[in-house]
Amino acid sequence: MKAHASPSTLRKPASMYMKSAGYYIVVYIILLFVIFPFLWMVVSSFKTQAQMMDTQHFFNFSPTLRNYSDVFQRYNFTEPIVNSFAIALISTALALVLGLPASYAIARYRMTKLSIVLLIIRMIPAITFLVPWYIIFSLLGIIDTYASMILAHMLVALPFIVWIMVPYFESIPKEIEESAFVDGSGKFRTFLQIVLPLCGPGIITAAILSFVFSWNNFMFGIILSGRKTKTLPIAIYGFLTYTDINWGGLMAGSVIITAPIILISLILQRYIIKGLTAGAVKG
């Protein structure tokens, strides 16, 4: 005899499709709210000041590149871009050089107290460090230099990198290192040639997040930098005056700051996701 499908069985696919459709509708609504400010920023960067103030010209307008030309010619954005890139890159590299061995030692030798101290430092707002840093850097005469900015960014990125990498190192089986020791490999060589390659996604994640923090940081720049080391967030602040706000230049400058971070995140997205999740599972 042929088995007849029950009514509940026939209704099940329809209910599944409804749930799936409802899920995607909610996702798209949330995505719209998330993307709209960025879309508005990009579109506004091609408008004149008058068009930007008129809501009827949100999409109906004649695009212009005047804002971008003003950003580089009138406000000289080239120097802040170079400063931001150099400070973010060097501070991230130094934080990795110090943070990776530290996180490996904490993970392998169970330095719980040191881990708690670094976690507490990570939880303390960075603004609390500014006054001591300003006094120390003033006495050393390195205010408005790369050294002060790189040290400040590095000291904040360091506990963050350790916080990310400790569970990742803990997830790597010790047997892998013990096999290398048996074959005659030293600890330093094992760390460089075996352990670090296995932690590639975690290292990339920590590096990107540290770079993004340094690239977008405004608070350190407003106190520790000056004319020579002005970064992009401080350059953006220059569009705000007592009498007027250059909205076109502000939007164009914001696009210039945001675009590299979005591009890097899209290219390395799979490494970021893998790096944030793999370290949470001990294998």
N, C-alpha and C positions, 0 to 999 in steps of 0.2 A: 504494500500500500504506500502511496505517496504521502509524505509528511507535509501537512499544511502549516504554513507560518502563522503564528499567533498574531493578533492585532498589536500586542505590545512590541513584538519583533519588528512589525512593519513601521511602527511609529518611532522606533529607536533612531534610525538614520536621520529622520527629520529633526528630532530633538538635538542630535549631535550637530547638525548643520546650524541650527538656531544658536546653540551655545558658541560655536565657532564664529558665526557672524557677529554675535554680540561682543565677543572678545575682541575681534578686530575693529569693531566700531569704537569701543572704549579706547583701544590703543591709538587709533587714528585721531580721536578727539584730544587725547593727552599730547600726542605728537604735534598736533596743530598749535596748541598753547605753548609748547616748548620751542617750536621752530619759528612761530610768528614774530617774536622780538628780533631774532636774527634776520629774518626776511625783511622786516621793516627797516632794519639798520642798513642792509645792503641796498635796498631800493632807494632809501633816503640819501645815500652817499652819492647818487647820480642826479639829485635834484638841486634846484636853487633854493635859497632861503625862503622865498615867497611860496614856491610850490610845496615845500615841506610843511608850511603852516596851514595850507589849504587841504582839508581832508578829501575834497572832491578830486584831487589830483594824485591819489595814491598810486594808481597804475596808469592813469592818463596824463602823461607829461613827456616833455622832450628831454632825454637824458643828456647830461653834460659831464665832462671829465674835469671841470674847473676845480672841484673840491680836491681831487687827487693831485692836481698840479700845484694847488696852494699848499697842500700838506708837505710836499717835497721842496718847493721853491720858497714859499713865504715862511713856513715853520721849520724847514730844514730837518725833516724826519730821518734822513740818512744816518746822521750821527747817533741818534737814540736807538735806531735799529741795530747798528753795529755794537753799541754799548750793551744793549739788552742781550744780544746773542752771545757776546763774549762772556759777560757775567754769568748768564744762565749755564752756558756750556762748561766753563771752567769750574764753577761752584759745584755743579752736578758731578763732574769728573772727579774732583777732589773728595766729595762726599762718598762716592763709590769706592775710591781707593782706600779710604779709612773705614767705611761702613761695612763693606763685604767681609774683610777679615774679622772685624769685631762681631758681626752677626754670626759668622761661622763658629767663632770661639764660644759665644754665648750658647749656641745650639748644641755644640758637641760636648762642652764641659759643664753644662747645666748651671750657668752663672745667673741664677734667678734674681739675686739682689740687683746686679747690674742691669738686668733686663727691666726690672721694676723702676729703677732710677731713670732709665732712658724713656720709659713709657710716661713717667711723671713729667719729664722735660718736654715730651711731645705734647702733653695735655696743657701745659702752661701757655697762655697766649703770648705770641711772639712780641707783642708790644711791650711786655714787661722787661724785655732785654734791651730795649732801645736806649734808655737813659744810661745804664752802665756802659753799653757799647759806645755811645756818643762821647762819654767822658774819657774812656780808655783810648778810643781812636783819636780824640782831640789831643790828648797828651802825647800820643805817638806821632801826631802830625800827618795822619793818613785820611782825614776827612776829604771827601770829593776825590777819591782815588779808587782804582779797581780793587785794590787790596781790601779796603774797608767793606765794599759792597760784596765782594766774593766771600770774605770771611763770614759776614752776617748771613748771607744766603746759605752758605755751606753748613754753618752751625745749626740752622733750623732743618735743613734737608738731611743731615746726618742721622738723628734719631728716627726720622721718618723712614729712611732706607733700612735701618736696622730693624725697625718694627715690621716692615714688610718681609725682609729676608730671613729672619730667625725661624719662623714656622716653615719656610721653604727649605732651608737647610736641614731642619729636623725631619722632613719628609723623605730625605735621601737615605737609603739603607746604609748602615755602617759597613756592611759586608763588602760593598763596592770599594771602599777605601782600604779595608783590611786586605783585600785581594791585591791591590796595588802595592801595599807595604810588603807583602810576601814576595812580590816580583822585584823588589828592590827600589821602589819609588819612594822618595822622601815626602815629608808632610807638605812642604811648600810646593813641590812639583805636582803632587796629587791634587792639592787645592786648585792650582792653576789649570792643569790639563785635564782633570777628570771631574772635579766637583763643580767648578764654575760653568763649564759647557752644559752640564745637566741642569743648571739653574738659569739658563738663557732667558726663558720667558719672564721669570721673576726679576732678573736684573733689568731687562728692557722695561718692565712695568715700573719699577722703582725709579729708573732713570727718566722716563717720560714724565711721571708725576712730579718729580723733583724739578725737572726743567720747566714744566708748566707753572709750578709755584713761583720759581724765580722770574720767569718771563712776565707773569701777571702781577708781581708784587709791587704795590704802591707805597706801603707804609715805610719800608726801609729806605726807598729812594727819596722820599720827601724829607727825611731827616739826615741821612748819611751821604747823599749825593749832592752834586752841584752842577755848575755849567759844564764841566769836563765829562762827568759820568752820568749825565741825565739819561734816564731810561724811557722806554715807550710810555708806561703809565704816567710818568711825570710830564712827558711831552703832550699827552692827551689833556692833562690838567691845564695846559697853556691855552686851550681853546675857551676856557671859562675866564671871563674878566668881570670887573665890577659893573661895567655898563652894558655888556652884550655877551651873548653866547653864539659862537660860530657853529651852528648845528651841522651844516654841511661838512665842514672840516672835521668836526667831532665824529660824525658817522664814518667818514672816509678813513680817519685814523683808527677808529675802532675795528673797521674791516681789516685794515693792515695788521693790527695786533692779533685778531682772532684767526685769520686765514691760515697762517702757518701751523697753529696748534690743531686746528680742525684737520688739516691735511695730514699731519703726522699721526693723529689719532685714527684717521680712516685707514691709513696705510698699515699701521701696526695694531689694528684693533684686535685681531685674533691673539696676538701675543699678550696684550693687556688683559683680556678676559682669561686666558690660560694662566697668566702669572698671578692674577688675583684669586683664582680658585684652586690652583694646584697646591699651593703652600698650605691650604687649610686642611688637607687630607694627608695624614701620616701613612706612608707605605712601608 
